[in-house]
């Protein structure tokens, strides 16, 4: 449970998905499948490297339809298989600080039984300005599309 202080600059989506928590976790942690779901089309992931463990680094390169390239570097803070992933862009690798941290992501999977999972994706931002920027980028719509794409990929595991 997040404190009210932690939620001050947060954005969140909650969805009930038709996939198990283990399937969703596997989709989140299988780099070669991230291109199928991680960003709304026509954007795509062209490279993903994940070291899924506390302190492990991640690198995900998203490319836009007009040649835009958005590298996402970060570090995992907490990993609970089938239950939770916590990552941040405050570090680029190991414990090397990033130039401009933007958010910490908390992805939670709550098994509801019968192959369904309550999926909660929370973005904690360093400032209200960062939260507003993320919101204006289309957080709710974009992360909602991603959740639907994730569900479809997860069901193949």
C-alpha positions in Angstrom: 0.0 0.0 0.0 1.3 3.4 -1.0 1.4 6.3 1.5 -0.5 9.5 0.6 2.8 11.2 0.2 3.9 8.6 -2.4 0.6 9.0 -4.3 0.8 12.8 -4.6 2.6 12.6 -7.9 1.3 9.3 -9.1 -0.7 8.0 -12.1 -2.3 4.5 -12.0 -4.3 2.1 -14.1 -6.1 -0.9 -12.6 -7.4 -3.6 -15.0 -8.8 -7.1 -14.5 -7.1 -9.2 -17.2 -7.8 -12.6 -18.6 -4.4 -14.2 -17.9 -2.7 -15.6 -14.8 -0.4 -13.5 -12.7 2.5 -15.9 -13.7 1.7 -15.4 -17.4 1.6 -11.6 -17.0 4.9 -11.6 -15.0 6.5 -13.8 -17.7 5.4 -11.4 -20.5 6.9 -8.5 -18.5 10.2 -10.3 -18.0 10.7 -11.9 -21.4 12.7 -9.3 -23.5 12.2 -10.9 -26.9 8.4 -10.6 -26.5 8.3 -6.9 -25.3 8.0 -5.6 -28.9 4.6 -7.2 -29.0 3.1 -5.2 -26.2 5.3 -2.6 -24.4 4.2 0.5 -26.3 1.1 1.5 -28.2 1.3 1.0 -32.0 2.6 2.4 -34.3 5.4 2.8 -31.7 7.5 -0.4 -31.3 10.3 -1.8 -29.1 13.4 -2.6 -31.2 15.7 -3.6 -28.4 15.2 -4.9 -24.9 17.7 -6.1 -22.4 16.5 -7.1 -18.9 18.4 -8.3 -15.8 15.3 -9.0 -13.7 16.5 -9.0 -10.1 16.8 -6.3 -7.5 19.7 -4.0 -8.7 19.6 -5.5 -12.2 19.5 -3.1 -15.1 17.1 -2.8 -18.0 17.3 -1.1 -21.3 14.3 -0.8 -23.6 14.5 1.2 -26.9 11.2 2.4 -28.2 11.0 3.8 -31.8 8.2 5.9 -33.2 6.7 6.0 -36.7 8.7 9.1 -37.7 12.1 7.7 -36.6 11.9 8.9 -33.0 14.0 6.9 -30.6 13.3 6.9 -26.9 15.8 4.9 -24.8 14.5 3.7 -21.4 17.3 2.8 -19.0 16.6 1.8 -15.5 17.2 -0.5 -12.5 14.9 -3.0 -10.8 14.3 -2.2 -7.1 12.1 -5.1 -6.2 11.1 -8.3 -7.9 8.6 -10.8 -6.6 8.0 -13.5 -9.2 4.3 -13.6 -10.2 3.4 -10.7 -7.9 5.3 -7.5 -8.4 8.0 -5.6 -10.3 9.4 -2.2 -9.1 11.7 -0.3 -11.4 13.0 3.2 -11.7 14.8 5.4 -14.2 16.6 7.2 -11.3 19.6 4.9 -12.1 20.9 3.9 -15.5 22.7 0.8 -14.4 23.9 -0.7 -11.1 23.6 2.4 -8.9 24.7 5.0 -11.4 22.4 8.0 -11.1 20.5 9.1 -14.2 20.8 12.6 -15.6 17.0 13.4 -15.2 14.9 10.8 -13.3 11.3 10.8 -14.3 9.5 8.0 -12.5 9.4 4.8 -10.5 7.1 2.1 -11.9 5.2 -0.4 -9.7 3.6 -3.3 -11.5 1.4 -5.6 -9.3 -0.3 -8.8 -10.2 -3.1 -10.1 -7.9 -4.3 -13.6 -8.8 -8.1 -13.6 -8.8 -8.4 -17.3 -9.7 -10.0 -18.8 -12.8 -7.2 -17.5 -15.0 -7.9 -13.8 -14.1 -5.6 -11.2 -12.5 -6.0 -7.8 -11.1 -3.3 -5.8 -12.8 -2.2 -2.5 -11.2 0.4 -0.3 -12.9 1.5 2.8 -10.9 3.9 5.5 -12.0 5.4 7.5 -9.2 6.9 10.8 -10.4 9.5 13.0 -8.8 7.4 16.1 -9.1 4.0 17.4 -10.0 5.4 18.7 -13.2 6.6 15.3 -14.2 3.2 13.8 -13.4 1.4 16.4 -15.5 3.9 15.8 -18.4 3.2 12.0 -18.2 -0.5 12.6 -18.0 -0.4 14.9 -21.1 1.6 12.3 -23.0 -1.5 10.1 -22.7 -0.7 8.0 -19.7 -4.2 6.5 -19.1 -4.9 5.8 -22.8 -1.4 4.6 -23.6 -0.9 2.4 -20.5 -4.5 1.1 -21.0 -3.6 0.0 -24.6 -0.4 -1.6 -23.4 -2.4 -3.5 -20.7 -4.6 -4.9 -23.5 -1.6 -5.8 -25.6 0.1 -7.4 -22.6 -3.0 -9.5 -21.9 -3.0 -10.9 -25.4 0.8 -11.8 -25.3 0.6 -13.2 -21.7 -2.1 -15.6 -22.8 0.4 -17.3 -25.2 2.7 -18.4 -22.3 
